[in-house]
Amino acid sequence: MVTRVGHVGIQVTDLARSVAHAEEVMGLQVSRNDGEVVYLTANDRHHELVLQRGAELGCTHLAFEVPDEETMRAVLDRATREGHEVL
């Protein structure tokens, strides 16, 4: 059903250090930085990783890609049935 992970959002306590790690270790490049949220990419897409400044560490969201609207509705229905918040 899901064809790929679109992007991952992570809340971090030290945004500058986390961005530096993503650039230096993972080879990502900043595509947008508003001071509180930084979007990073590994290719021509806008972003695959979203780092957000926060008081605690944790995953804020996962974005998935699906091939068509019918599949999207099936994934949304399943996620909802299993108690996940869908944005």
Helices and strands as residue ranges (DSSP letters): E 4-12, H 15-24, E 29-33, E 37-41, E 49-53, E 58-65, H 69-81
